[in-house]
Amino acid sequence: MIQKIKFILKSNSFIRNTSLLASGILLSQIISIVSSPLISRIYTPSDFGALHIFLSFITILTVISTLKFELAIPLPEEDETAFYLLMASVVFVSVFSALIAIALYLFKPIIINWFDLKRISDYFYLIPIGIFFAGVYLILNYWAIRKKKFNLIAKTKIKQATFGVGTQIGLGLLGVKPLGLLIGAIFKRASGFIALSKLVLEDKHFFTQLTVKKLNFVIKRYKKFPLISSQSALLNVLGLNLPILLLAHFYGSKKVGFFSLTLLVVNVPLTTLGRSLSQVFISESSELIKTDIKKLKKLYLKIIRNLLIIGIIPCLILILWAPVLFPFIFGDGWHLSGKITQNLAIMYLIQFVTVPTSQLLTIMENQEIQLIWDALRLLAVFISIYIPFLIGSSFLITVTYYGLTMSIMYGILLLIQIFYLNKTISTNA
């Protein structure tokens, strides 16, 4: 059996790369999940709420900071062109971080009042720092994908979890609250920076060949990414993070804290694993889209089927026992988080299935369709939270409406992806 597994790993690059990434992601998530009962007893729901509002800002702004040029890094045949895309992305994220620092200074009072952020008002300077490190790590991550250094990516994931959790626990025990959670989040994003930077330095000869003329040419060649993909990515990340911001505005940061624990122990591990698998899928599909579109469809359907099989049992466990498990594991004050998790279990399952292949339309250069879906998803998020609040629904009921709406939207995305795969196959026949 061991020999058979070794043979499969050697002969199938997708399985081998997926296994490498999955092992790193699994270990990093084990670190985060095992430590969460301790962290939930050190920090309060209000602290968790402040953290996830803070992270929502960083996540939303990081996505547009690079103008999505990093998505194009795995695509060119020549490493030189890919390196120019990397450098363009780094320049954009650096300038963007500086602009955000200025904007936060100017509009700080408005943001604090709108999102109930008085407890972390003195720590706004961490947001542009977090954007810079998160953005550069994302860029370097795509360079590692191009180089197929999935083992290195896996190691950085473990390092990020260790540094982030260690910082949050250490500072929390010293009474640095909620700043300990925020600094830990920044350390988590920065800790993989050095390892991936060394990978770029292996091609340091490209630095001596940089010219503004070639940089402008590459930017124009891949202009569809900032013109369309960046808009789609912004709508996508808004769709994922807008619930935090809306719930904070309508119900306060403490209620968001209960919602955020659900994200931390259920949604974040699932989507992190899904996005890591997506990196392998991007690497494989970027080649198959040029050589064998039918094989790409088979790969796509196989991923969907396998993830659905893997996710069903955890989903059933959450539906049946989440309200009992959460107070037992995380403390008596977190019962509401268990109810939220129970009501969102189906949504988490569908997200888990769809996230790994979420870049399929972009890879097929159907960015316009992805943009339309992202816009509709964002609208659906707003309606699913605002309307229940408007009619006086409780926090839990509002979150449940949101989960049901998102389940429908992700189901629609799957159907759209299959339609365009079949359409591309018919066109190339």
C-alpha positions, 0 to 999 in steps of 0.5 A: 500500500505504501509503495502504491501511494508513493507511485501515485504521488510520483506519477500524478503532479496534481495529487503530489502538489495537493498533498504537499500543500494539504499537509502544511495547511493541515498542520497550520490549521491544527495549530490554530484550532488547538490553540483557539480554546485557550485564546477564546478564554483569554480574549472576550467576544468584543476583542474577537469582534474588533479583530475581525473588523480589523482583518476585514479592512486588511483583507478587502484593501489587500485584494486591490492593492496589487491590482491583481497582477499577481494572478498573471505571474504563473501564466507567461512562458518566460520567467522574465515576463513573470518577474516584471509582473511580480515587480509591478505588483510590489510597486503597486502594493507599496504605493497603495499601503502609503495611500491607505495610511493617509486616508485612515489618518484623514477619515479615522473618526468616521470609520471608528463611529461607523463600525464601533471601533473605539477599542482599537482606535489607537491601533489604526496604524497597523492596518497599512502595515498589515496590507503591505505584508499581506500583499507582498506575501500574496505576490511571492506566493504566486511566484512560488506557485509558478516555480511549483515550490508547494513544499515551501508554501506549506512550510510558510503556512505552518510558520505563519500559524505558529508565529501568529498564535504564539504572539496572540497567546503571549501578549494576551497572557500579559494583558495586552488586549485586544492589541495582542490579537491584532499584532498576532494577525500582523505577525502571521502575515509577515512571517512567511515573507522572508522564506518566499523572498529568498526564492525570488532572489534565486533569480536575482539576475532579473533585477539587473535587466529591469527597464521601465520600457519593458515594465510598461509593455508587460503592464499593458499586455496584462491590463485585463487583470487590473481592469477586470480581475481587480474589480472582480476580486474587490467585489469577491472579497467585499462579498466575503467580508461585508457581512462582518462590517454590516453586522458590526454597524447594525448589531455592534462589535460584541455580536460580531465577536460571536460570529468571528469565532465561527469563522476562526474555527470553521470557515477559515480552516475550510477556506484556507485549505480550499484556497491552497488547493486553488493554488495547485488548481491554478498551476495545473489548469493554466497548462491544461487550458492551453493543451487539453480542455477536456482534461481540465473539465475532468480535473474540475469535476473530480475536485468538486466531487471529492471535496463534497464527499470530504465535507459532508460528515463535518457538515452533519456534525456541525448541524447536529452538535455545534450548539453543544460543542462550542460552549464545551470547547471554548467556554460557557460564554460562546453558546451563541457561536455554536448556534451560528455555526449550526445555522451556517453549516450548509453554507460552509460546505458549499464554500468548501466545495467551490473555493478551490476552483473559484479562479476557473473563469479568470483562467479561461479569460471569462473575467466579465462573467466572474465580475457579474457574479461577484457583483450579484453576490455582493448585492445578495449579501447586503440584502440578506443582512439589511432586510432582516435588520430592517424588519427587526430580526434578531442577530441569529435570524439575520445571520441565518438568512445570510447563510441561506442566500450565500448557499444559493449564490455558490450553487449558481457559480458552480453551474456557471463554471460548468456551462462555460467549460462545456462552451469552451470544449464545444468551441474548440471541437 
